[in-house]
């Protein structure tokens, strides 16, 4: 079965929706060039809502408010999702978000055990000689009493295979931001569309 990793936005806590957008049905979306218009709207709503943008304003006012608030930092729930066929392992609740995905990758490459990907479930990593096993919940006893392994989903990657997939995440995210995200924002507000893309690329340290 095909294995992969993607960067995904997750709507963990609900959100507020500005009046100039229709609240999409999606509760999650993958950052890639294949994102649909409705998925981009979810990303946009989460981005504005989670960063306390004043959503009572019109389109341009919302974007201007976000741009000003982004100077103090950006936050967005989600993170790396691991796939094998129909199985997938997602971050838990209260994860540190999309903005730290490079830190998570660095910690995995350094074989760190206490990597925070959220709780309920608590995804964890097991390091073998040439492989890395991603567990959907804590069967290793890292964050508490270990769960029974047969009850926990796992995906095993060869180390180099996983590292190669990690290396493609920046390209996926850049393709999303400069493609579907930019095109959607540009329809709303062409005066701010390029700046919004640049803010997010800089935040994620993507060149």
N, C-alpha and C positions, 0 to 999 in steps of 0.2 A: 504493500500500500504506500502511496505517495506521502512523504513527510514534508512539512513546511513550517515556517514561522512568519507571522505577520504582526504589524502594529495595529491595534484595534482600540477604538473609542468605545467606552462602556457607559451607559446611563445608569449609574448605581442609585441615585437619589432623586430622580425626577428633575424637572427643570421648569423654568418659566419661559414662555414663548413670546417674542415680540409680535405686535399686532400685524406687522407687515409680512409675516411668514405663517404658513400653515403648519401646525404641529405634525411632524411625520409619524408614521406608525412604527418605524424602526426604533429599537432600543440599543442598537450597537451598529458599528460600521467599521470596515477595514480601510485603512489609508492606502489607496492605490489609484492608479490611473483609471481603473474600472468603476470607481464610485459613481453611483447614480445621483441624479439631481436631488432626490429625496434624502439620500444618505449625506450629501453635502449639506443640506438644510439641517439635518440632525447635528452634524459637526459644528455648524455655525451657531445654532441655538445653544449647544453645550458650551462652546467657547465663550459666547457672550454672557450666558447665565452664570457659569461657574466663576467668572472673573468679575461678578457683581456689576456688570454694565447696566446703566440706566435704560431699561427696556421700554420705558414710557416715551422715549424720544422717537423721532422718525428715523429712517434708515441711515442717513448721513450722520445724524446726531448720535446714534448707537455706535457706529463705527468710530467716530471721533472720540467718544467717551472710552471705548475699549483701547484705542491707541494711547490715550493718556494714561489709563490704568496699567497698561502693559509695561510702562516704564518702571513699575514696581515689581514686575514679575508676571508670569503667566502660569495657570494651572489647568489641567485637563485630565479627568479620570480615564484610565485605560492602561494599556501596556502591551507587552509581547504576548501573543497567543501561539501555542504550539499545536500542530496538527499532525494526525496520522489517519488517513482515510476519513471516516465519520467521527473519529474521536478527536476531541480538542481539549486543551487545558488552558483556562483563562485565569487572569489575576482575580484575587478575591476582593472583598469589600475593603474600602479605606486603603487601597494601594496608593503608592506614591505618584502614580500617574504616568502619562505619556512622556513627560519632560525628563524622566530619569532612565529612559530605556537604554541609553548608552552606558550609564553607570551599572545597570543590571548585567549587560553583556560583559563589561569589564570584570565584574565580580564572578560571573560564571567561568570566564577564562582563567581566573585566578583560583578556581575551585573553592570559593567561599561557600560556607554552608548556611549561614544565617542571612539569606537574601530575602528581603521583605517584598512579597508580591500580594500582600493583603491577607485578610482572614475570612474564615467560613466560606470557602475552603482556604487552606494554607498551602499553596503549591511549594514544593521543595525539590532540591536537586541532589542526586546521588552520583558520585564521581567514581567511575571504574577506570581501568588502565587506559583503554582507548575509546571509551564510550561515556556518555552522560545520559542518565535516566531522569526524565522529568516526571514527577509524581503530582497528580492533581490535588492531593491533600497530604497532610503530614503523617506518613507511615514510618518516618525515620526518628520521630521523637525529638525533633529540633525545637518545636514551639510548645510542646506539651506531651501528653501521653500518646505514644504511637498508635495509629490506627492499624487495623488488619490489612496487610498488603493486598490480599485477593479482592478486597472491596474498593480498592483505589485504582483509578485509571493511570496508566503509565505509558510513556513514549520514550523509546531508547534511540538515541542518535549516536553515530560515530562522531568523535570530536571534530574532525576536520569537516565533516558534512554539516554539522551544526554551525561551525564558525563561518563556513561559506554562505550559509543562509543568512546569518546575521549581517554579513557584509553587504547584502542586497537591500537591507531595510532602509538605509538612507536614500537610495535611489527610488524605492517605492514611495516614500514619504514626499520626496521632492517632486516626483511625478504627480502625486495627488495635489500638492499645494500649487504647483505651477500650471496644472491642467484643470481638472474639474472644479477645485476650490476657487482658483483665480477667475475662471470663466463665469461661475455663478455670482461671485461678489461683484465682478465687473459689470454685470447686468444691473445690479442694484445701485452701485456707486463707483463709477469709473475713476473718480478722483482719489479714492482710497485703496483701490484693489491691489495695486502693486506694493504699496506700503504694508498692507496687511500680510501679504505673502512674505515680504522681507522680514517682518517682525517675527513670524513663526519660524522661518528658516534660521534666523539668528538665535532664537530661543532654543531650538533643537540642535544648534551648532552644525548645521548642514550647509555646505558650500554649493 
